[in-house]
Amino acid sequence: MTIHVSLGPLVSLIAGILILVMPRLLNFIVAIYLIIIGLIGLFGMGGAHF
């Protein structure tokens, strides 16, 4: 039995739980997300699909 988990939903789940536990993390999580998406958009990630 194999379970295949993609990265995007897993990161979203962890971020959602962390925001529920510590709401002040929301600013940092959103900022990091936007920076990562911006870097991927500028430089590209080849075959990576989020």
mmJSON file of the N, C-alpha and C atoms, coordinates in Angstrom:
{"data_MODEL":{"atom_site":{
"group_PDB":["ATOM","ATOM","ATOM","ATOM","ATOM","ATOM","ATOM","ATOM","ATOM","ATOM","ATOM","ATOM","ATOM","ATOM","ATOM","ATOM","ATOM","ATOM","ATOM","ATOM","ATOM","ATOM","ATOM","ATOM","ATOM","ATOM","ATOM","ATOM","ATOM","ATOM","ATOM","ATOM","ATOM","ATOM","ATOM","ATOM","ATOM","ATOM","ATOM","ATOM","ATOM","ATOM","ATOM","ATOM","ATOM","ATOM","ATOM","ATOM","ATOM","ATOM","ATOM","ATOM","ATOM","ATOM","ATOM","ATOM","ATOM","ATOM","ATOM","ATOM","ATOM","ATOM","ATOM","ATOM","ATOM","ATOM","ATOM","ATOM","ATOM","ATOM","ATOM","ATOM","ATOM","ATOM","ATOM","ATOM","ATOM","ATOM","ATOM","ATOM","ATOM","ATOM","ATOM","ATOM","ATOM","ATOM","ATOM","ATOM","ATOM","ATOM","ATOM","ATOM","ATOM","ATOM","ATOM","ATOM","ATOM","ATOM","ATOM","ATOM","ATOM","ATOM","ATOM","ATOM","ATOM","ATOM","ATOM","ATOM","ATOM","ATOM","ATOM","ATOM","ATOM","ATOM","ATOM","ATOM","ATOM","ATOM","ATOM","ATOM","ATOM","ATOM","ATOM","ATOM","ATOM","ATOM","ATOM","ATOM","ATOM","ATOM","ATOM","ATOM","ATOM","ATOM","ATOM","ATOM","ATOM","ATOM","ATOM","ATOM","ATOM","ATOM","ATOM","ATOM","ATOM","ATOM","ATOM","ATOM","ATOM","ATOM"],
"id":[1,2,3,4,5,6,7,8,9,10,11,12,13,14,15,16,17,18,19,20,21,22,23,24,25,26,27,28,29,30,31,32,33,34,35,36,37,38,39,40,41,42,43,44,45,46,47,48,49,50,51,52,53,54,55,56,57,58,59,60,61,62,63,64,65,66,67,68,69,70,71,72,73,74,75,76,77,78,79,80,81,82,83,84,85,86,87,88,89,90,91,92,93,94,95,96,97,98,99,100,101,102,103,104,105,106,107,108,109,110,111,112,113,114,115,116,117,118,119,120,121,122,123,124,125,126,127,128,129,130,131,132,133,134,135,136,137,138,139,140,141,142,143,144,145,146,147,148,149,150],
"type_symbol":["N","C","C","N","C","C","N","C","C","N","C","C","N","C","C","N","C","C","N","C","C","N","C","C","N","C","C","N","C","C","N","C","C","N","C","C","N","C","C","N","C","C","N","C","C","N","C","C","N","C","C","N","C","C","N","C","C","N","C","C","N","C","C","N","C","C","N","C","C","N","C","C","N","C","C","N","C","C","N","C","C","N","C","C","N","C","C","N","C","C","N","C","C","N","C","C","N","C","C","N","C","C","N","C","C","N","C","C","N","C","C","N","C","C","N","C","C","N","C","C","N","C","C","N","C","C","N","C","C","N","C","C","N","C","C","N","C","C","N","C","C","N","C","C","N","C","C","N","C","C"],
"label_atom_id":["N","CA","C","N","CA","C","N","CA","C","N","CA","C","N","CA","C","N","CA","C","N","CA","C","N","CA","C","N","CA","C","N","CA","C","N","CA","C","N","CA","C","N","CA","C","N","CA","C","N","CA","C","N","CA","C","N","CA","C","N","CA","C","N","CA","C","N","CA","C","N","CA","C","N","CA","C","N","CA","C","N","CA","C","N","CA","C","N","CA","C","N","CA","C","N","CA","C","N","CA","C","N","CA","C","N","CA","C","N","CA","C","N","CA","C","N","CA","C","N","CA","C","N","CA","C","N","CA","C","N","CA","C","N","CA","C","N","CA","C","N","CA","C","N","CA","C","N","CA","C","N","CA","C","N","CA","C","N","CA","C","N","CA","C","N","CA","C","N","CA","C","N","CA","C"],
"label_alt_id":[null,null,null,null,null,null,null,null,null,null,null,null,null,null,null,null,null,null,null,null,null,null,null,null,null,null,null,null,null,null,null,null,null,null,null,null,null,null,null,null,null,null,null,null,null,null,null,null,null,null,null,null,null,null,null,null,null,null,null,null,null,null,null,null,null,null,null,null,null,null,null,null,null,null,null,null,null,null,null,null,null,null,null,null,null,null,null,null,null,null,null,null,null,null,null,null,null,null,null,null,null,null,null,null,null,null,null,null,null,null,null,null,null,null,null,null,null,null,null,null,null,null,null,null,null,null,null,null,null,null,null,null,null,null,null,null,null,null,null,null,null,null,null,null,null,null,null,null,null,null],
"label_comp_id":["MET","MET","MET","THR","THR","THR","ILE","ILE","ILE","HIS","HIS","HIS","VAL","VAL","VAL","SER","SER","SER","LEU","LEU","LEU","GLY","GLY","GLY","PRO","PRO","PRO","LEU","LEU","LEU","VAL","VAL","VAL","SER","SER","SER","LEU","LEU","LEU","ILE","ILE","ILE","ALA","ALA","ALA","GLY","GLY","GLY","ILE","ILE","ILE","LEU","LEU","LEU","ILE","ILE","ILE","LEU","LEU","LEU","VAL","VAL","VAL","MET","MET","MET","PRO","PRO","PRO","ARG","ARG","ARG","LEU","LEU","LEU","LEU","LEU","LEU","ASN","ASN","ASN","PHE","PHE","PHE","ILE","ILE","ILE","VAL","VAL","VAL","ALA","ALA","ALA","ILE","ILE","ILE","TYR","TYR","TYR","LEU","LEU","LEU","ILE","ILE","ILE","ILE","ILE","ILE","ILE","ILE","ILE","GLY","GLY","GLY","LEU","LEU","LEU","ILE","ILE","ILE","GLY","GLY","GLY","LEU","LEU","LEU","PHE","PHE","PHE","GLY","GLY","GLY","MET","MET","MET","GLY","GLY","GLY","GLY","GLY","GLY","ALA","ALA","ALA","HIS","HIS","HIS","PHE","PHE","PHE"],
"label_asym_id":["A","A","A","A","A","A","A","A","A","A","A","A","A","A","A","A","A","A","A","A","A","A","A","A","A","A","A","A","A","A","A","A","A","A","A","A","A","A","A","A","A","A","A","A","A","A","A","A","A","A","A","A","A","A","A","A","A","A","A","A","A","A","A","A","A","A","A","A","A","A","A","A","A","A","A","A","A","A","A","A","A","A","A","A","A","A","A","A","A","A","A","A","A","A","A","A","A","A","A","A","A","A","A","A","A","A","A","A","A","A","A","A","A","A","A","A","A","A","A","A","A","A","A","A","A","A","A","A","A","A","A","A","A","A","A","A","A","A","A","A","A","A","A","A","A","A","A","A","A","A"],
"label_entity_id":["1","1","1","1","1","1","1","1","1","1","1","1","1","1","1","1","1","1","1","1","1","1","1","1","1","1","1","1","1","1","1","1","1","1","1","1","1","1","1","1","1","1","1","1","1","1","1","1","1","1","1","1","1","1","1","1","1","1","1","1","1","1","1","1","1","1","1","1","1","1","1","1","1","1","1","1","1","1","1","1","1","1","1","1","1","1","1","1","1","1","1","1","1","1","1","1","1","1","1","1","1","1","1","1","1","1","1","1","1","1","1","1","1","1","1","1","1","1","1","1","1","1","1","1","1","1","1","1","1","1","1","1","1","1","1","1","1","1","1","1","1","1","1","1","1","1","1","1","1","1"],
"label_seq_id":[1,1,1,2,2,2,3,3,3,4,4,4,5,5,5,6,6,6,7,7,7,8,8,8,9,9,9,10,10,10,11,11,11,12,12,12,13,13,13,14,14,14,15,15,15,16,16,16,17,17,17,18,18,18,19,19,19,20,20,20,21,21,21,22,22,22,23,23,23,24,24,24,25,25,25,26,26,26,27,27,27,28,28,28,29,29,29,30,30,30,31,31,31,32,32,32,33,33,33,34,34,34,35,35,35,36,36,36,37,37,37,38,38,38,39,39,39,40,40,40,41,41,41,42,42,42,43,43,43,44,44,44,45,45,45,46,46,46,47,47,47,48,48,48,49,49,49,50,50,50],
"pdbx_PDB_ins_code":[null,null,null,null,null,null,null,null,null,null,null,null,null,null,null,null,null,null,null,null,null,null,null,null,null,null,null,null,null,null,null,null,null,null,null,null,null,null,null,null,null,null,null,null,null,null,null,null,null,null,null,null,null,null,null,null,null,null,null,null,null,null,null,null,null,null,null,null,null,null,null,null,null,null,null,null,null,null,null,null,null,null,null,null,null,null,null,null,null,null,null,null,null,null,null,null,null,null,null,null,null,null,null,null,null,null,null,null,null,null,null,null,null,null,null,null,null,null,null,null,null,null,null,null,null,null,null,null,null,null,null,null,null,null,null,null,null,null,null,null,null,null,null,null,null,null,null,null,null,null],
"Cartn_x":[0.846,0.0,0.884,0.688,1.489,0.603,1.086,0.36,1.207,0.633,1.336,0.769,1.629,1.208,2.007,1.317,2.024,2.357,3.3,3.851,2.885,2.175,1.302,0.245,-0.595,-1.626,-1.055,0.076,0.692,1.17,1.814,2.274,1.082,0.018,-1.179,-1.802,-1.851,-2.417,-1.604,-0.292,0.583,0.462,0.44,0.314,-1.017,-2.093,-3.405,-3.447,-2.849,-2.811,-1.99,-0.85,-0.008,-0.719,-1.471,-2.205,-3.287,-3.955,-4.968,-4.348,-3.164,-2.51,-1.927,-1.244,-0.603,-0.956,-2.053,-2.528,-1.506,-0.553,0.439,1.372,1.401,2.23,1.696,0.453,-0.17,0.652,1.136,1.934,3.176,3.877,5.102,4.817,3.774,3.457,3.062,2.252,1.839,3.044,3.897,5.078,6.006,6.265,7.143,6.528,5.221,4.529,4.669,4.424,4.508,5.928,6.925,8.311,8.656,8.248,8.55,7.865,6.583,5.864,6.484,6.897,7.552,8.869,9.675,10.948,10.739,9.738,9.429,8.988,8.2,7.742,8.872,9.832,10.934,11.954,12.337,13.433,12.965,11.72,11.207,11.777,11.057,11.516,11.525,11.619,11.666,10.378,10.438,9.272,8.459,8.773,8.043,6.685,5.628,4.275,3.66,3.246,2.646,1.174],
"Cartn_y":[-1.189,0.0,1.242,2.076,3.283,4.512,5.498,6.768,7.849,8.529,9.603,10.934,11.764,13.069,14.136,15.065,16.153,17.24,18.063,19.042,20.177,20.69,21.85,21.652,20.609,20.404,20.125,19.446,19.149,20.434,21.303,22.585,23.432,23.428,24.196,23.694,22.387,21.803,22.188,22.071,22.422,23.908,24.756,26.199,26.53,25.886,26.137,25.768,24.636,24.213,25.191,25.614,26.567,27.898,28.357,29.618,29.488,28.331,28.127,28.145,27.544,27.465,28.818,29.475,30.761,31.753,32.513,33.41,34.45,34.808,35.807,35.283,33.963,33.387,33.704,34.136,34.375,35.331,36.41,37.388,36.741,35.943,35.312,34.261,33.483,32.427,33.029,34.071,34.726,35.368,36.018,36.661,35.632,34.539,33.504,32.905,32.655,32.1,33.031,34.314,35.265,35.372,35.327,35.389,34.163,32.99,31.757,31.749,32.12,32.151,33.185,34.305,35.323,34.839,34.147,33.622,32.544,31.696,30.667,31.323,32.375,33.073,33.762,34.323,35.035,34.085,33.068,32.204,30.879,30.515,29.243,28.072,26.983,25.792,24.574,24.749,23.62,22.827,21.597,20.716,20.771,21.647,21.711,22.379,21.713,22.273,22.298,23.478,23.596,23.807],
"Cartn_z":[0.0,0.0,0.0,-0.988,-1.13,-1.015,-0.262,-0.121,-0.775,-1.754,-2.451,-1.986,-1.378,-0.877,-1.61,-2.25,-2.909,-1.892,-2.247,-1.307,-0.975,-1.963,-1.76,-0.689,-0.8,0.223,1.608,1.664,2.96,3.635,2.88,3.424,3.864,3.076,3.421,4.725,4.876,6.096,7.322,7.23,8.356,8.673,7.635,7.854,8.51,8.074,8.676,10.143,10.495,11.898,12.726,12.186,12.922,13.131,12.122,12.258,13.318,13.388,14.423,15.815,15.945,17.252,17.656,16.707,16.998,15.897,16.047,14.985,14.532,15.399,15.0,13.911,13.715,12.66,11.267,11.174,9.875,9.019,9.61,8.857,8.258,9.06,8.596,7.527,7.724,6.766,5.422,5.45,4.2,3.518,4.296,3.717,3.075,3.758,3.214,1.95,1.981,0.815,-0.387,-0.176,-1.28,-1.829,-0.953,-1.4,-2.232,-1.773,-2.504,-3.861,-3.899,-5.168,-6.113,-5.589,-6.409,-6.988,-6.176,-6.655,-7.713,-7.49,-8.492,-9.796,-9.692,-10.886,-11.632,-10.889,-11.529,-12.152,-11.417,-11.851,-12.435,-12.174,-12.683,-11.894,-11.897,-11.164,-12.07,-13.378,-14.294,-14.27,-13.782,-13.798,-12.538,-11.598,-10.32,-10.547,-10.11,-10.21,-8.826,-8.367,-7.035,-7.162],
"occupancy":[1.0,1.0,1.0,1.0,1.0,1.0,1.0,1.0,1.0,1.0,1.0,1.0,1.0,1.0,1.0,1.0,1.0,1.0,1.0,1.0,1.0,1.0,1.0,1.0,1.0,1.0,1.0,1.0,1.0,1.0,1.0,1.0,1.0,1.0,1.0,1.0,1.0,1.0,1.0,1.0,1.0,1.0,1.0,1.0,1.0,1.0,1.0,1.0,1.0,1.0,1.0,1.0,1.0,1.0,1.0,1.0,1.0,1.0,1.0,1.0,1.0,1.0,1.0,1.0,1.0,1.0,1.0,1.0,1.0,1.0,1.0,1.0,1.0,1.0,1.0,1.0,1.0,1.0,1.0,1.0,1.0,1.0,1.0,1.0,1.0,1.0,1.0,1.0,1.0,1.0,1.0,1.0,1.0,1.0,1.0,1.0,1.0,1.0,1.0,1.0,1.0,1.0,1.0,1.0,1.0,1.0,1.0,1.0,1.0,1.0,1.0,1.0,1.0,1.0,1.0,1.0,1.0,1.0,1.0,1.0,1.0,1.0,1.0,1.0,1.0,1.0,1.0,1.0,1.0,1.0,1.0,1.0,1.0,1.0,1.0,1.0,1.0,1.0,1.0,1.0,1.0,1.0,1.0,1.0,1.0,1.0,1.0,1.0,1.0,1.0],
"B_iso_or_equiv":[0.0,0.0,0.0,0.0,0.0,0.0,0.0,0.0,0.0,0.0,0.0,0.0,0.0,0.0,0.0,0.0,0.0,0.0,0.0,0.0,0.0,0.0,0.0,0.0,0.0,0.0,0.0,0.0,0.0,0.0,0.0,0.0,0.0,0.0,0.0,0.0,0.0,0.0,0.0,0.0,0.0,0.0,0.0,0.0,0.0,0.0,0.0,0.0,0.0,0.0,0.0,0.0,0.0,0.0,0.0,0.0,0.0,0.0,0.0,0.0,0.0,0.0,0.0,0.0,0.0,0.0,0.0,0.0,0.0,0.0,0.0,0.0,0.0,0.0,0.0,0.0,0.0,0.0,0.0,0.0,0.0,0.0,0.0,0.0,0.0,0.0,0.0,0.0,0.0,0.0,0.0,0.0,0.0,0.0,0.0,0.0,0.0,0.0,0.0,0.0,0.0,0.0,0.0,0.0,0.0,0.0,0.0,0.0,0.0,0.0,0.0,0.0,0.0,0.0,0.0,0.0,0.0,0.0,0.0,0.0,0.0,0.0,0.0,0.0,0.0,0.0,0.0,0.0,0.0,0.0,0.0,0.0,0.0,0.0,0.0,0.0,0.0,0.0,0.0,0.0,0.0,0.0,0.0,0.0,0.0,0.0,0.0,0.0,0.0,0.0],
"pdbx_formal_charge":[null,null,null,null,null,null,null,null,null,null,null,null,null,null,null,null,null,null,null,null,null,null,null,null,null,null,null,null,null,null,null,null,null,null,null,null,null,null,null,null,null,null,null,null,null,null,null,null,null,null,null,null,null,null,null,null,null,null,null,null,null,null,null,null,null,null,null,null,null,null,null,null,null,null,null,null,null,null,null,null,null,null,null,null,null,null,null,null,null,null,null,null,null,null,null,null,null,null,null,null,null,null,null,null,null,null,null,null,null,null,null,null,null,null,null,null,null,null,null,null,null,null,null,null,null,null,null,null,null,null,null,null,null,null,null,null,null,null,null,null,null,null,null,null,null,null,null,null,null,null],
"auth_seq_id":[1,1,1,2,2,2,3,3,3,4,4,4,5,5,5,6,6,6,7,7,7,8,8,8,9,9,9,10,10,10,11,11,11,12,12,12,13,13,13,14,14,14,15,15,15,16,16,16,17,17,17,18,18,18,19,19,19,20,20,20,21,21,21,22,22,22,23,23,23,24,24,24,25,25,25,26,26,26,27,27,27,28,28,28,29,29,29,30,30,30,31,31,31,32,32,32,33,33,33,34,34,34,35,35,35,36,36,36,37,37,37,38,38,38,39,39,39,40,40,40,41,41,41,42,42,42,43,43,43,44,44,44,45,45,45,46,46,46,47,47,47,48,48,48,49,49,49,50,50,50],
"auth_comp_id":["MET","MET","MET","THR","THR","THR","ILE","ILE","ILE","HIS","HIS","HIS","VAL","VAL","VAL","SER","SER","SER","LEU","LEU","LEU","GLY","GLY","GLY","PRO","PRO","PRO","LEU","LEU","LEU","VAL","VAL","VAL","SER","SER","SER","LEU","LEU","LEU","ILE","ILE","ILE","ALA","ALA","ALA","GLY","GLY","GLY","ILE","ILE","ILE","LEU","LEU","LEU","ILE","ILE","ILE","LEU","LEU","LEU","VAL","VAL","VAL","MET","MET","MET","PRO","PRO","PRO","ARG","ARG","ARG","LEU","LEU","LEU","LEU","LEU","LEU","ASN","ASN","ASN","PHE","PHE","PHE","ILE","ILE","ILE","VAL","VAL","VAL","ALA","ALA","ALA","ILE","ILE","ILE","TYR","TYR","TYR","LEU","LEU","LEU","ILE","ILE","ILE","ILE","ILE","ILE","ILE","ILE","ILE","GLY","GLY","GLY","LEU","LEU","LEU","ILE","ILE","ILE","GLY","GLY","GLY","LEU","LEU","LEU","PHE","PHE","PHE","GLY","GLY","GLY","MET","MET","MET","GLY","GLY","GLY","GLY","GLY","GLY","ALA","ALA","ALA","HIS","HIS","HIS","PHE","PHE","PHE"],
"auth_asym_id":["A","A","A","A","A","A","A","A","A","A","A","A","A","A","A","A","A","A","A","A","A","A","A","A","A","A","A","A","A","A","A","A","A","A","A","A","A","A","A","A","A","A","A","A","A","A","A","A","A","A","A","A","A","A","A","A","A","A","A","A","A","A","A","A","A","A","A","A","A","A","A","A","A","A","A","A","A","A","A","A","A","A","A","A","A","A","A","A","A","A","A","A","A","A","A","A","A","A","A","A","A","A","A","A","A","A","A","A","A","A","A","A","A","A","A","A","A","A","A","A","A","A","A","A","A","A","A","A","A","A","A","A","A","A","A","A","A","A","A","A","A","A","A","A","A","A","A","A","A","A"],
"auth_atom_id":["N","CA","C","N","CA","C","N","CA","C","N","CA","C","N","CA","C","N","CA","C","N","CA","C","N","CA","C","N","CA","C","N","CA","C","N","CA","C","N","CA","C","N","CA","C","N","CA","C","N","CA","C","N","CA","C","N","CA","C","N","CA","C","N","CA","C","N","CA","C","N","CA","C","N","CA","C","N","CA","C","N","CA","C","N","CA","C","N","CA","C","N","CA","C","N","CA","C","N","CA","C","N","CA","C","N","CA","C","N","CA","C","N","CA","C","N","CA","C","N","CA","C","N","CA","C","N","CA","C","N","CA","C","N","CA","C","N","CA","C","N","CA","C","N","CA","C","N","CA","C","N","CA","C","N","CA","C","N","CA","C","N","CA","C","N","CA","C","N","CA","C","N","CA","C"],
"pdbx_PDB_model_num":[1,1,1,1,1,1,1,1,1,1,1,1,1,1,1,1,1,1,1,1,1,1,1,1,1,1,1,1,1,1,1,1,1,1,1,1,1,1,1,1,1,1,1,1,1,1,1,1,1,1,1,1,1,1,1,1,1,1,1,1,1,1,1,1,1,1,1,1,1,1,1,1,1,1,1,1,1,1,1,1,1,1,1,1,1,1,1,1,1,1,1,1,1,1,1,1,1,1,1,1,1,1,1,1,1,1,1,1,1,1,1,1,1,1,1,1,1,1,1,1,1,1,1,1,1,1,1,1,1,1,1,1,1,1,1,1,1,1,1,1,1,1,1,1,1,1,1,1,1,1]
}}}
